[in-house]
Amino acid sequence: MPEDNRKPNDNGDSDRIKPTKAQLNARRNRSIAIAVALAIFVILLYLASIMKLGPAVFDRAM
C-alpha cells in the first residue's frame, strides 16, 4: 500500500482549483471596477473637504 505523506491542507497543485480564463478576466474586471470606485470616492471626499473649508485654504501664508 503506497503511503501518501501529504496532509489535507498541504498546498499541493493537484488539490487546487485552477480558475478558467473567463474567471480570471472577471476577477481582473472586478478589481479594476473596485479601484475606479475607490479613486472616485477619494476624489469626492477631497473635493468635499476643500469646499467645506472654502477657497481661503489656498490663500493662507505658509
PDB file of N, CA, C and O in Angstrom, chain B, residues numbered from 101:
ATOM      1  N   MET B 101       0.830  -1.167   0.000  1.00  0.00           N
ATOM      2  CA  MET B 101       0.000   0.000   0.000  1.00  0.00           C
ATOM      3  C   MET B 101       0.887   1.247   0.000  1.00  0.00           C
ATOM      4  O   MET B 101       1.689   1.428   0.916  1.00  0.00           O
ATOM      5  N   PRO B 102       0.755   2.115  -1.021  1.00  0.00           N
ATOM      6  CA  PRO B 102       1.614   3.308  -1.083  1.00  0.00           C
ATOM      7  C   PRO B 102       1.213   4.323  -0.019  1.00  0.00           C
ATOM      8  O   PRO B 102       0.038   4.508   0.299  1.00  0.00           O
ATOM      9  N   GLU B 103       2.240   4.967   0.512  1.00  0.00           N
ATOM     10  CA  GLU B 103       1.995   5.958   1.547  1.00  0.00           C
ATOM     11  C   GLU B 103       1.816   7.331   0.927  1.00  0.00           C
ATOM     12  O   GLU B 103       2.603   7.739   0.073  1.00  0.00           O
ATOM     13  N   ASP B 104       0.800   8.031   1.347  1.00  0.00           N
ATOM     14  CA  ASP B 104       0.588   9.397   0.917  1.00  0.00           C
ATOM     15  C   ASP B 104       0.941  10.292   2.093  1.00  0.00           C
ATOM     16  O   ASP B 104       0.195  10.354   3.070  1.00  0.00           O
ATOM     17  N   ASN B 105       2.075  10.990   2.009  1.00  0.00           N
ATOM     18  CA  ASN B 105       2.560  11.804   3.116  1.00  0.00           C
ATOM     19  C   ASN B 105       1.954  13.195   3.147  1.00  0.00           C
ATOM     20  O   ASN B 105       2.255  13.978   4.048  1.00  0.00           O
ATOM     21  N   ARG B 106       1.117  13.513   2.190  1.00  0.00           N
ATOM     22  CA  ARG B 106       0.528  14.850   2.168  1.00  0.00           C
ATOM     23  C   ARG B 106      -0.611  14.937   3.167  1.00  0.00           C
ATOM     24  O   ARG B 106      -1.392  14.001   3.341  1.00  0.00           O
ATOM     25  N   LYS B 107      -0.682  16.085   3.814  1.00  0.00           N
ATOM     26  CA  LYS B 107      -1.785  16.362   4.720  1.00  0.00           C
ATOM     27  C   LYS B 107      -2.917  16.991   3.908  1.00  0.00           C
ATOM     28  O   LYS B 107      -2.676  17.482   2.805  1.00  0.00           O
ATOM     29  N   PRO B 108      -4.127  16.988   4.421  1.00  0.00           N
ATOM     30  CA  PRO B 108      -5.238  17.579   3.678  1.00  0.00           C
ATOM     31  C   PRO B 108      -5.035  19.058   3.346  1.00  0.00           C
ATOM     32  O   PRO B 108      -5.514  19.521   2.310  1.00  0.00           O
ATOM     33  N   ASN B 109      -4.337  19.808   4.200  1.00  0.00           N
ATOM     34  CA  ASN B 109      -4.119  21.227   3.961  1.00  0.00           C
ATOM     35  C   ASN B 109      -2.786  21.504   3.275  1.00  0.00           C
ATOM     36  O   ASN B 109      -2.379  22.660   3.165  1.00  0.00           O
ATOM     37  N   ASP B 110      -2.114  20.480   2.820  1.00  0.00           N
ATOM     38  CA  ASP B 110      -0.873  20.663   2.077  1.00  0.00           C
ATOM     39  C   ASP B 110      -1.174  21.444   0.803  1.00  0.00           C
ATOM     40  O   ASP B 110      -2.222  21.232   0.194  1.00  0.00           O
ATOM     41  N   ASN B 111      -0.305  22.320   0.394  1.00  0.00           N
ATOM     42  CA  ASN B 111      -0.546  23.146  -0.789  1.00  0.00           C
ATOM     43  C   ASN B 111      -0.062  22.457  -2.057  1.00  0.00           C
ATOM     44  O   ASN B 111       0.716  23.030  -2.821  1.00  0.00           O
ATOM     45  N   GLY B 112      -0.501  21.277  -2.275  1.00  0.00           N
ATOM     46  CA  GLY B 112      -0.151  20.559  -3.494  1.00  0.00           C
ATOM     47  C   GLY B 112      -0.972  21.077  -4.666  1.00  0.00           C
ATOM     48  O   GLY B 112      -2.149  21.395  -4.497  1.00  0.00           O
ATOM     49  N   ASP B 113      -0.382  21.166  -5.835  1.00  0.00           N
ATOM     50  CA  ASP B 113      -1.073  21.701  -7.002  1.00  0.00           C
ATOM     51  C   ASP B 113      -2.230  20.821  -7.443  1.00  0.00           C
ATOM     52  O   ASP B 113      -3.181  21.312  -8.052  1.00  0.00           O
ATOM     53  N   SER B 114      -2.165  19.534  -7.148  1.00  0.00           N
ATOM     54  CA  SER B 114      -3.222  18.640  -7.605  1.00  0.00           C
ATOM     55  C   SER B 114      -4.542  18.886  -6.877  1.00  0.00           C
ATOM     56  O   SER B 114      -5.607  18.533  -7.385  1.00  0.00           O
ATOM     57  N   ASP B 115      -4.476  19.494  -5.682  1.00  0.00           N
ATOM     58  CA  ASP B 115      -5.686  19.729  -4.897  1.00  0.00           C
ATOM     59  C   ASP B 115      -6.322  21.087  -5.176  1.00  0.00           C
ATOM     60  O   ASP B 115      -7.457  21.338  -4.772  1.00  0.00           O
ATOM     61  N   ARG B 116      -5.607  21.945  -5.853  1.00  0.00           N
ATOM     62  CA  ARG B 116      -6.102  23.297  -6.086  1.00  0.00           C
ATOM     63  C   ARG B 116      -7.036  23.347  -7.280  1.00  0.00           C
ATOM     64  O   ARG B 116      -6.895  22.598  -8.247  1.00  0.00           O
ATOM     65  N   ILE B 117      -7.986  24.248  -7.181  1.00  0.00           N
ATOM     66  CA  ILE B 117      -8.871  24.506  -8.305  1.00  0.00           C
ATOM     67  C   ILE B 117      -8.271  25.655  -9.101  1.00  0.00           C
ATOM     68  O   ILE B 117      -8.025  26.733  -8.561  1.00  0.00           O
ATOM     69  N   LYS B 118      -8.042  25.423 -10.361  1.00  0.00           N
ATOM     70  CA  LYS B 118      -7.463  26.463 -11.206  1.00  0.00           C
ATOM     71  C   LYS B 118      -8.587  27.226 -11.895  1.00  0.00           C
ATOM     72  O   LYS B 118      -9.431  26.621 -12.556  1.00  0.00           O
ATOM     73  N   PRO B 119      -8.607  28.561 -11.745  1.00  0.00           N
ATOM     74  CA  PRO B 119      -9.665  29.337 -12.388  1.00  0.00           C
ATOM     75  C   PRO B 119      -9.511  29.318 -13.905  1.00  0.00           C
ATOM     76  O   PRO B 119      -8.403  29.250 -14.439  1.00  0.00           O
ATOM     77  N   THR B 120     -10.647  29.381 -14.576  1.00  0.00           N
ATOM     78  CA  THR B 120     -10.623  29.424 -16.035  1.00  0.00           C
ATOM     79  C   THR B 120     -10.235  30.817 -16.483  1.00  0.00           C
ATOM     80  O   THR B 120     -10.170  31.746 -15.678  1.00  0.00           O
ATOM     81  N   LYS B 121      -9.976  30.958 -17.777  1.00  0.00           N
ATOM     82  CA  LYS B 121      -9.608  32.258 -18.328  1.00  0.00           C
ATOM     83  C   LYS B 121     -10.745  33.261 -18.134  1.00  0.00           C
ATOM     84  O   LYS B 121     -10.498  34.436 -17.864  1.00  0.00           O
ATOM     85  N   ALA B 122     -11.984  32.802 -18.271  1.00  0.00           N
ATOM     86  CA  ALA B 122     -13.133  33.688 -18.070  1.00  0.00           C
ATOM     87  C   ALA B 122     -13.203  34.156 -16.615  1.00  0.00           C
ATOM     88  O   ALA B 122     -13.525  35.315 -16.352  1.00  0.00           O
ATOM     89  N   GLN B 123     -12.905  33.265 -15.676  1.00  0.00           N
ATOM     90  CA  GLN B 123     -12.932  33.646 -14.271  1.00  0.00           C
ATOM     91  C   GLN B 123     -11.812  34.636 -13.945  1.00  0.00           C
ATOM     92  O   GLN B 123     -12.013  35.572 -13.171  1.00  0.00           O
ATOM     93  N   LEU B 124     -10.647  34.429 -14.531  1.00  0.00           N
ATOM     94  CA  LEU B 124      -9.538  35.363 -14.324  1.00  0.00           C
ATOM     95  C   LEU B 124      -9.868  36.737 -14.889  1.00  0.00           C
ATOM     96  O   LEU B 124      -9.557  37.757 -14.274  1.00  0.00           O
ATOM     97  N   ASN B 125     -10.502  36.765 -16.071  1.00  0.00           N
ATOM     98  CA  ASN B 125     -10.900  38.039 -16.671  1.00  0.00           C
ATOM     99  C   ASN B 125     -11.954  38.726 -15.809  1.00  0.00           C
ATOM    100  O   ASN B 125     -11.905  39.943 -15.631  1.00  0.00           O
ATOM    101  N   ALA B 126     -12.898  37.969 -15.277  1.00  0.00           N
ATOM    102  CA  ALA B 126     -13.928  38.542 -14.413  1.00  0.00           C
ATOM    103  C   ALA B 126     -13.301  39.103 -13.143  1.00  0.00           C
ATOM    104  O   ALA B 126     -13.691  40.177 -12.684  1.00  0.00           O
ATOM    105  N   ARG B 127     -12.338  38.394 -12.573  1.00  0.00           N
ATOM    106  CA  ARG B 127     -11.656  38.868 -11.371  1.00  0.00           C
ATOM    107  C   ARG B 127     -10.910  40.165 -11.654  1.00  0.00           C
ATOM    108  O   ARG B 127     -10.948  41.098 -10.852  1.00  0.00           O
ATOM    109  N   ARG B 128     -10.228  40.221 -12.805  1.00  0.00           N
ATOM    110  CA  ARG B 128      -9.483  41.425 -13.182  1.00  0.00           C
ATOM    111  C   ARG B 128     -10.431  42.600 -13.378  1.00  0.00           C
ATOM    112  O   ARG B 128     -10.169  43.700 -12.891  1.00  0.00           O
ATOM    113  N   ASN B 129     -11.533  42.372 -14.089  1.00  0.00           N
ATOM    114  CA  ASN B 129     -12.501  43.445 -14.324  1.00  0.00           C
ATOM    115  C   ASN B 129     -13.118  43.923 -13.012  1.00  0.00           C
ATOM    116  O   ASN B 129     -13.342  45.120 -12.829  1.00  0.00           O
ATOM    117  N   ARG B 130     -13.389  42.998 -12.107  1.00  0.00           N
ATOM    118  CA  ARG B 130     -13.948  43.362 -10.806  1.00  0.00           C
ATOM    119  C   ARG B 130     -12.937  44.188 -10.009  1.00  0.00           C
ATOM    120  O   ARG B 130     -13.311  45.160  -9.353  1.00  0.00           O
ATOM    121  N   SER B 131     -11.675  43.809 -10.065  1.00  0.00           N
ATOM    122  CA  SER B 131     -10.636  44.552  -9.347  1.00  0.00           C
ATOM    123  C   SER B 131     -10.492  45.962  -9.909  1.00  0.00           C
ATOM    124  O   SER B 131     -10.330  46.922  -9.155  1.00  0.00           O
ATOM    125  N   ILE B 132     -10.549  46.085 -11.218  1.00  0.00           N
ATOM    126  CA  ILE B 132     -10.461  47.403 -11.849  1.00  0.00           C
ATOM    127  C   ILE B 132     -11.656  48.257 -11.452  1.00  0.00           C
ATOM    128  O   ILE B 132     -11.497  49.442 -11.160  1.00  0.00           O
ATOM    129  N   ALA B 133     -12.845  47.678 -11.436  1.00  0.00           N
ATOM    130  CA  ALA B 133     -14.047  48.421 -11.054  1.00  0.00           C
ATOM    131  C   ALA B 133     -13.952  48.897  -9.602  1.00  0.00           C
ATOM    132  O   ALA B 133     -14.341  50.023  -9.295  1.00  0.00           O
ATOM    133  N   ILE B 134     -13.444  48.057  -8.720  1.00  0.00           N
ATOM    134  CA  ILE B 134     -13.293  48.442  -7.313  1.00  0.00           C
ATOM    135  C   ILE B 134     -12.269  49.565  -7.190  1.00  0.00           C
ATOM    136  O   ILE B 134     -12.479  50.506  -6.425  1.00  0.00           O
ATOM    137  N   ALA B 135     -11.172  49.482  -7.927  1.00  0.00           N
ATOM    138  CA  ALA B 135     -10.138  50.523  -7.879  1.00  0.00           C
ATOM    139  C   ALA B 135     -10.680  51.859  -8.385  1.00  0.00           C
ATOM    140  O   ALA B 135     -10.404  52.906  -7.799  1.00  0.00           O
ATOM    141  N   VAL B 136     -11.446  51.823  -9.465  1.00  0.00           N
ATOM    142  CA  VAL B 136     -12.022  53.059 -10.009  1.00  0.00           C
ATOM    143  C   VAL B 136     -13.023  53.646  -9.015  1.00  0.00           C
ATOM    144  O   VAL B 136     -13.025  54.856  -8.787  1.00  0.00           O
ATOM    145  N   ALA B 137     -13.860  52.819  -8.430  1.00  0.00           N
ATOM    146  CA  ALA B 137     -14.839  53.304  -7.452  1.00  0.00           C
ATOM    147  C   ALA B 137     -14.140  53.914  -6.238  1.00  0.00           C
ATOM    148  O   ALA B 137     -14.576  54.945  -5.724  1.00  0.00           O
ATOM    149  N   LEU B 138     -13.073  53.292  -5.785  1.00  0.00           N
ATOM    150  CA  LEU B 138     -12.322  53.814  -4.644  1.00  0.00           C
ATOM    151  C   LEU B 138     -11.680  55.158  -4.986  1.00  0.00           C
ATOM    152  O   LEU B 138     -11.701  56.083  -4.173  1.00  0.00           O
ATOM    153  N   ALA B 139     -11.111  55.266  -6.184  1.00  0.00           N
ATOM    154  CA  ALA B 139     -10.488  56.523  -6.615  1.00  0.00           C
ATOM    155  C   ALA B 139     -11.528  57.642  -6.683  1.00  0.00           C
ATOM    156  O   ALA B 139     -11.264  58.760  -6.241  1.00  0.00           O
ATOM    157  N   ILE B 140     -12.696  57.351  -7.227  1.00  0.00           N
ATOM    158  CA  ILE B 140     -13.761  58.358  -7.307  1.00  0.00           C
ATOM    159  C   ILE B 140     -14.196  58.777  -5.902  1.00  0.00           C
ATOM    160  O   ILE B 140     -14.420  59.960  -5.649  1.00  0.00           O
ATOM    161  N   PHE B 141     -14.314  57.823  -4.998  1.00  0.00           N
ATOM    162  CA  PHE B 141     -14.698  58.120  -3.628  1.00  0.00           C
ATOM    163  C   PHE B 141     -13.676  59.035  -2.954  1.00  0.00           C
ATOM    164  O   PHE B 141     -14.051  59.992  -2.276  1.00  0.00           O
ATOM    165  N   VAL B 142     -12.396  58.747  -3.139  1.00  0.00           N
ATOM    166  CA  VAL B 142     -11.340  59.560  -2.538  1.00  0.00           C
ATOM    167  C   VAL B 142     -11.371  60.971  -3.112  1.00  0.00           C
ATOM    168  O   VAL B 142     -11.233  61.943  -2.369  1.00  0.00           O
ATOM    169  N   ILE B 143     -11.551  61.094  -4.419  1.00  0.00           N
ATOM    170  CA  ILE B 143     -11.608  62.414  -5.059  1.00  0.00           C
ATOM    171  C   ILE B 143     -12.815  63.193  -4.542  1.00  0.00           C
ATOM    172  O   ILE B 143     -12.709  64.389  -4.273  1.00  0.00           O
ATOM    173  N   LEU B 144     -13.953  62.531  -4.403  1.00  0.00           N
ATOM    174  CA  LEU B 144     -15.143  63.206  -3.878  1.00  0.00           C
ATOM    175  C   LEU B 144     -14.926  63.683  -2.442  1.00  0.00           C
ATOM    176  O   LEU B 144     -15.338  64.790  -2.093  1.00  0.00           O
ATOM    177  N   LEU B 145     -14.295  62.877  -1.619  1.00  0.00           N
ATOM    178  CA  LEU B 145     -14.002  63.300  -0.245  1.00  0.00           C
ATOM    179  C   LEU B 145     -13.050  64.492  -0.229  1.00  0.00           C
ATOM    180  O   LEU B 145     -13.228  65.416   0.564  1.00  0.00           O
ATOM    181  N   TYR B 146     -12.053  64.476  -1.089  1.00  0.00           N
ATOM    182  CA  TYR B 146     -11.104  65.582  -1.172  1.00  0.00           C
ATOM    183  C   TYR B 146     -11.823  66.863  -1.593  1.00  0.00           C
ATOM    184  O   TYR B 146     -11.640  67.914  -0.979  1.00  0.00           O
ATOM    185  N   LEU B 147     -12.637  66.772  -2.637  1.00  0.00           N
ATOM    186  CA  LEU B 147     -13.356  67.951  -3.118  1.00  0.00           C
ATOM    187  C   LEU B 147     -14.346  68.452  -2.071  1.00  0.00           C
ATOM    188  O   LEU B 147     -14.488  69.662  -1.894  1.00  0.00           O
ATOM    189  N   ALA B 148     -15.022  67.562  -1.384  1.00  0.00           N
ATOM    190  CA  ALA B 148     -15.958  67.973  -0.336  1.00  0.00           C
ATOM    191  C   ALA B 148     -15.221  68.677   0.802  1.00  0.00           C
ATOM    192  O   ALA B 148     -15.726  69.653   1.357  1.00  0.00           O
ATOM    193  N   SER B 149     -14.051  68.196   1.145  1.00  0.00           N
ATOM    194  CA  SER B 149     -13.264  68.825   2.201  1.00  0.00           C
ATOM    195  C   SER B 149     -12.824  70.225   1.788  1.00  0.00           C
ATOM    196  O   SER B 149     -12.903  71.160   2.585  1.00  0.00           O
ATOM    197  N   ILE B 150     -12.366  70.373   0.558  1.00  0.00           N
ATOM    198  CA  ILE B 150     -11.944  71.685   0.063  1.00  0.00           C
ATOM    199  C   ILE B 150     -13.136  72.635   0.024  1.00  0.00           C
ATOM    200  O   ILE B 150     -13.004  73.802   0.392  1.00  0.00           O
ATOM    201  N   MET B 151     -14.288  72.158  -0.413  1.00  0.00           N
ATOM    202  CA  MET B 151     -15.474  73.007  -0.485  1.00  0.00           C
ATOM    203  C   MET B 151     -15.936  73.415   0.911  1.00  0.00           C
ATOM    204  O   MET B 151     -16.409  74.535   1.105  1.00  0.00           O
ATOM    205  N   LYS B 152     -15.804  72.523   1.871  1.00  0.00           N
ATOM    206  CA  LYS B 152     -16.220  72.850   3.229  1.00  0.00           C
ATOM    207  C   LYS B 152     -15.268  73.859   3.858  1.00  0.00           C
ATOM    208  O   LYS B 152     -15.712  74.760   4.570  1.00  0.00           O
ATOM    209  N   LEU B 153     -13.979  73.727   3.611  1.00  0.00           N
ATOM    210  CA  LEU B 153     -13.002  74.668   4.158  1.00  0.00           C
ATOM    211  C   LEU B 153     -13.064  76.011   3.451  1.00  0.00           C
ATOM    212  O   LEU B 153     -12.766  77.047   4.046  1.00  0.00           O
ATOM    213  N   GLY B 154     -13.445  75.994   2.205  1.00  0.00           N
ATOM    214  CA  GLY B 154     -13.561  77.227   1.440  1.00  0.00           C
ATOM    215  C   GLY B 154     -12.282  77.536   0.684  1.00  0.00           C
ATOM    216  O   GLY B 154     -11.252  76.898   0.898  1.00  0.00           O
ATOM    217  N   PRO B 155     -12.357  78.520  -0.200  1.00  0.00           N
ATOM    218  CA  PRO B 155     -11.195  78.863  -1.019  1.00  0.00           C
ATOM    219  C   PRO B 155     -10.076  79.534  -0.234  1.00  0.00           C
ATOM    220  O   PRO B 155      -8.955  79.633  -0.733  1.00  0.00           O
ATOM    221  N   ALA B 156     -10.351  79.992   0.970  1.00  0.00           N
ATOM    222  CA  ALA B 156      -9.319  80.663   1.766  1.00  0.00           C
ATOM    223  C   ALA B 156      -8.191  79.727   2.162  1.00  0.00           C
ATOM    224  O   ALA B 156      -7.103  80.183   2.513  1.00  0.00           O
ATOM    225  N   VAL B 157      -8.431  78.450   2.112  1.00  0.00           N
ATOM    226  CA  VAL B 157      -7.388  77.494   2.492  1.00  0.00           C
ATOM    227  C   VAL B 157      -6.173  77.592   1.555  1.00  0.00           C
ATOM    228  O   VAL B 157      -5.062  77.231   1.943  1.00  0.00           O
ATOM    229  N   PHE B 158      -6.386  78.078   0.328  1.00  0.00           N
ATOM    230  CA  PHE B 158      -5.285  78.211  -0.620  1.00  0.00           C
ATOM    231  C   PHE B 158      -4.566  79.556  -0.484  1.00  0.00           C
ATOM    232  O   PHE B 158      -3.467  79.719  -1.013  1.00  0.00           O
ATOM    233  N   ASP B 159      -5.171  80.522   0.217  1.00  0.00           N
ATOM    234  CA  ASP B 159      -4.616  81.871   0.298  1.00  0.00           C
ATOM    235  C   ASP B 159      -3.798  82.119   1.569  1.00  0.00           C
ATOM    236  O   ASP B 159      -3.249  83.208   1.739  1.00  0.00           O
ATOM    237  N   ARG B 160      -3.708  81.158   2.437  1.00  0.00           N
ATOM    238  CA  ARG B 160      -3.010  81.393   3.690  1.00  0.00           C
ATOM    239  C   ARG B 160      -1.493  81.401   3.489  1.00  0.00           C
ATOM    240  O   ARG B 160      -0.977  80.757   2.576  1.00  0.00           O
ATOM    241  N   ALA B 161      -0.799  82.121   4.337  1.00  0.00           N
ATOM    242  CA  ALA B 161       0.660  82.209   4.269  1.00  0.00           C
ATOM    243  C   ALA B 161       1.274  80.960   4.868  1.00  0.00           C
ATOM    244  O   ALA B 161       0.779  80.424   5.859  1.00  0.00           O
ATOM    245  N   MET B 162       2.329  80.515   4.274  1.00  0.00           N
ATOM    246  CA  MET B 162       2.997  79.319   4.781  1.00  0.00           C
ATOM    247  C   MET B 162       4.272  79.705   5.471  1.00  0.00           C
ATOM    248  O   MET B 162       4.990  78.840   5.972  1.00  0.00           O
TER     249      MET B 162
END
